[in-house]
Amino acid sequence: MTATGRESGWAEVLGDEDLQFIKRFVLASGSLKEMAAVYGVSYPTVRLRLDRIIAKIEVAESGQVESEFERLLRLQHAEGKVSMESLKLLLAAHRRELEEGTDRKGQAG
Protein backbone atom coordinates (compact mmCIF):
# COMPACT_ATOMS: atom_id res chain seq x y z
CA MET A 1 0.00 0.00 0.00
CA THR A 2 1.04 3.58 -0.57
CA ALA A 3 1.23 6.38 1.98
CA THR A 4 -2.35 7.31 1.05
CA GLY A 5 -3.53 3.86 2.11
CA ARG A 6 -4.35 2.79 -1.45
CA GLU A 7 -2.89 -0.23 -3.16
CA SER A 8 -0.33 0.69 -5.78
CA GLY A 9 -1.32 0.20 -9.38
CA TRP A 10 -2.92 2.08 -12.21
CA ALA A 11 -3.61 5.24 -10.21
CA GLU A 12 0.13 5.69 -9.65
CA VAL A 13 0.79 6.25 -13.36
CA LEU A 14 -1.72 9.09 -13.46
CA GLY A 15 -0.76 12.61 -12.54
CA ASP A 16 -2.85 14.93 -10.39
CA GLU A 17 -4.44 16.50 -13.49
CA ASP A 18 -5.47 13.08 -14.81
CA LEU A 19 -7.00 12.13 -11.45
CA GLN A 20 -8.85 15.45 -11.32
CA PHE A 21 -10.15 14.82 -14.85
CA ILE A 22 -11.41 11.37 -13.82
CA LYS A 23 -13.12 12.85 -10.75
CA ARG A 24 -14.87 15.49 -12.87
CA PHE A 25 -15.76 12.86 -15.47
CA VAL A 26 -17.45 10.70 -12.83
CA LEU A 27 -19.26 13.71 -11.35
CA ALA A 28 -20.45 14.56 -14.89
CA SER A 29 -21.89 11.02 -15.11
CA GLY A 30 -19.47 10.23 -17.93
CA SER A 31 -20.75 12.97 -20.22
CA LEU A 32 -17.99 14.03 -22.59
CA LYS A 33 -20.20 16.87 -23.77
CA GLU A 34 -20.43 18.21 -20.21
CA MET A 35 -16.67 17.76 -19.75
CA ALA A 36 -16.04 19.79 -22.91
CA ALA A 37 -18.17 22.59 -21.45
CA VAL A 38 -16.41 22.41 -18.06
CA TYR A 39 -12.95 22.62 -19.65
CA GLY A 40 -13.98 25.02 -22.40
CA VAL A 41 -12.63 22.78 -25.15
CA SER A 42 -14.08 20.73 -28.00
CA TYR A 43 -15.58 17.27 -27.64
CA PRO A 44 -12.72 15.68 -29.66
CA THR A 45 -10.18 17.29 -27.30
CA VAL A 46 -11.91 15.74 -24.28
CA ARG A 47 -12.14 12.38 -26.09
CA LEU A 48 -8.40 12.50 -26.82
CA ARG A 49 -7.62 13.25 -23.17
CA LEU A 50 -9.81 10.36 -22.03
CA ASP A 51 -8.21 8.03 -24.59
CA ARG A 52 -4.75 8.94 -23.29
CA ILE A 53 -5.79 8.26 -19.69
CA ILE A 54 -7.24 4.92 -20.76
CA ALA A 55 -3.97 4.06 -22.55
CA LYS A 56 -1.96 4.88 -19.40
CA ILE A 57 -4.20 2.64 -17.30
CA GLU A 58 -3.85 -0.17 -19.85
CA VAL A 59 -0.05 0.12 -19.65
CA ALA A 60 -0.18 -0.03 -15.85
CA GLU A 61 -2.51 -3.02 -15.85
CA SER A 62 -0.69 -4.93 -18.59
CA GLY A 63 1.16 -8.00 -17.42
CA GLN A 64 3.14 -7.99 -20.67
CA VAL A 65 5.37 -5.01 -19.86
CA GLU A 66 8.79 -6.57 -19.32
CA SER A 67 10.84 -3.73 -17.84
CA GLU A 68 10.68 -0.30 -16.26
CA PHE A 69 12.10 1.15 -19.48
CA GLU A 70 9.26 -0.38 -21.50
CA ARG A 71 6.66 0.85 -19.01
CA LEU A 72 7.98 4.41 -19.12
CA LEU A 73 8.26 4.34 -22.91
CA ARG A 74 4.69 3.09 -23.28
CA LEU A 75 3.45 5.77 -20.87
CA GLN A 76 5.22 8.44 -22.92
CA HIS A 77 3.51 7.07 -26.01
CA ALA A 78 0.14 7.11 -24.23
CA GLU A 79 0.70 10.79 -23.44
CA GLY A 80 1.44 11.51 -27.10
CA LYS A 81 5.09 12.35 -26.43
CA VAL A 82 6.51 9.39 -28.40
CA SER A 83 5.22 8.31 -31.82
CA MET A 84 4.22 4.71 -32.55
CA GLU A 85 7.15 4.45 -34.97
CA SER A 86 9.61 5.58 -32.28
CA LEU A 87 7.99 3.29 -29.70
CA LYS A 88 8.45 0.24 -31.93
CA LEU A 89 12.01 1.20 -32.86
CA LEU A 90 13.09 1.79 -29.27
CA LEU A 91 11.37 -1.33 -27.92
CA ALA A 92 13.01 -3.49 -30.59
CA ALA A 93 16.44 -2.07 -29.71
CA HIS A 94 15.77 -2.53 -25.99
CA ARG A 95 14.69 -6.14 -26.45
CA ARG A 96 17.77 -6.90 -28.57
CA GLU A 97 19.93 -5.40 -25.84
CA LEU A 98 18.20 -7.51 -23.17
CA GLU A 99 18.64 -10.67 -25.26
CA GLU A 100 22.31 -9.91 -25.87
CA GLY A 101 22.82 -9.38 -22.15
CA THR A 102 21.14 -12.72 -21.43
CA ASP A 103 23.27 -14.45 -24.07
CA ARG A 104 26.47 -12.99 -22.58
CA LYS A 105 25.50 -14.11 -19.08
CA GLY A 106 24.82 -17.63 -20.35
CA GLN A 107 28.19 -17.78 -22.13
CA ALA A 108 30.13 -16.45 -19.13
CA GLY A 109 29.12 -19.39 -16.94
N, C-alpha and C positions, 0 to 999 in steps of 0.2 A: 504494500500500500504506500501511497505517497503521503507527504506531509498534510495534504488536505483530507486524508482519510479515504480517498478513492483508490480503487485498484488502478495500476498503471495500464496503459493500453492506448486505444485510438485517441482519446481526448488529449493525450500528451503531445501528439503531433500537430495539434491545432493551436494556433496563437490566440491571444485574448480577443482579437477582432473576429476571428472565425467563431469562437465560442459565443460572443455577443450576437453575431449574425444568426447562429442556430437558435439562441434564446428568442430573438425577435421573430424568427421564422415560426417557431412553435407558438408563440403568443399570437401570431397572425394566422393561426390555424393552417399553416402551410400554404398560404396564398402568396404566390410570387407577384401577383398584381399589387397586392397591398405592400409587399416588401419594396417593390419598385417605387411606390409612392413615398414610403417612409424614408428611403435613401435618396430620393430625387433623381433616380436613374431609370434607364429603360428596362423593360422586361427581359430582353436578351442579356443585358449586363448582369442582372440578378441571377438569371439561369446559369450563366458562365461561372459566377461566384459559387453557386450551389454545386455545380458540377466539379469544380476544383476542390471543394471541401469533401465531396463524396470520394473523389480520387485519393485524397490524403488518407481518409478513413480506410479505404480499400488497401492501400499500401500498408498501413499499420496492422490491419487484420490479416494480411496475407501471410500464410505460412511458407510461401515460396521464396521470400526474400532471404538471400543467403549470407549477407554481410551488412555491416553498418554503412559501408560505402554505397552499396546498392540501395539501401533504404533511403539514405539522404539524397541520392541521385534521383530516385523515383519521386520523392517528395518535391524536389526542385522542378521536376517535369510536371507534376500535378499543379504546381503553382504557376506554370507557364514560363518558368525561367530557363528551362532546358528543352530544346526541340526533341521530337521523337527520333529524328535522325541522329542527333548527338547522344541521346539516351542509349540507343542501340549500339552505336560505335563505342561509347565508353564502357558499357556493360560487357561487350565482347572482349575488349582489351583487358578489362578487370578479370574476367573469367579465365582468359588465357594466362594471365599472370598468376592467378591462384593455382591453376593446373600445373604450370611450370614449377611453382614453389612446392607443390605436392610431389611432383616427379623428382625434384632435387632431393627432397627429404627421404624419399624411398630409395634413391640411389646411394645416399650417404651411409645408410645403415648396413 
